[in-house]
Amino acid sequence: MQVTAFEGVIENGQIRLNTNVDLPEKMKVYVIIPGYESDKKTIHIYSPRLAHPEQAADFTKEVVEGLTNAGI
């Protein structure tokens, strides 16, 4: 994949490139913003962890096959 970089600015919520380049409609582009820090905090949702991993055996499942028609 060939990569070409163009510098630009945001005006009225749209990106305006500093050079006069004609990009085709629907072309996939990537925007890299140097030195930008979002005001929004990143939220992390962590998976639950056992306080004592040695107790993991207490949580094993036992599969019991039932009757197919439940006795009806």
N, C-alpha and C positions, 0 to 999 in steps of 0.2 A: 504494500500500500504506500503510495507516494503521498507526502504531506507538504503542503505549502502554507505559510503563515502570512496573514495580512493584519495590519494594525487598524483599529477603528475606535469609534466613540459611540456612546448611547445618546440618542436624541429622540425625545418624545417616546421613549420606551422601545425604540428600534435601533438596531446596530447600523451605523453608517461607517463604511470602510474609508480610510484615508486615501486609498488609491482608487482609480476608476477601473474596477474590474467587473466583468459581466459574468455572473454565476448563473447557471441554469436553474429554473424553478425546481423545487422539491429536492435540491441537492443536499445531501447529508453534510453538516458542518459541525465542528466542535468549538466551543467557546472556552478559552482559558483566561481567567481574570487574575492578573498578578496583584498581590497586596490587598485583596478583598477579604474582609471578615464580616460574616453575616451577623446581624443583630439577634437572630433566632438561635436559641440554644438547641443543641443536638440532644435528642432523647434516646437513651439506651434502655431497652427492655431485655433484661438478662433471663436466661433459662434458670429454673430452680435447680439448686444443687443440694445434695445431702450434706448435712452438718457433719455426719460421720459416715464416710463412704463404705466403711466396713459393714454397715447395716443394709447394704443394697440387697443382700439375700432375703431380707424380710419382705421385699416387695416383688418377689417372683410370682408369676401368674400360674394358675393351674387351670387347664382347659378340660371341661367336662362335656362330653357329647350327650345331648338330650335326645329324646324321642322325636322323630320327624313330624308326627301328627299330634304331639303332646297329649296322647291318650284320648283323643276325641273320636 
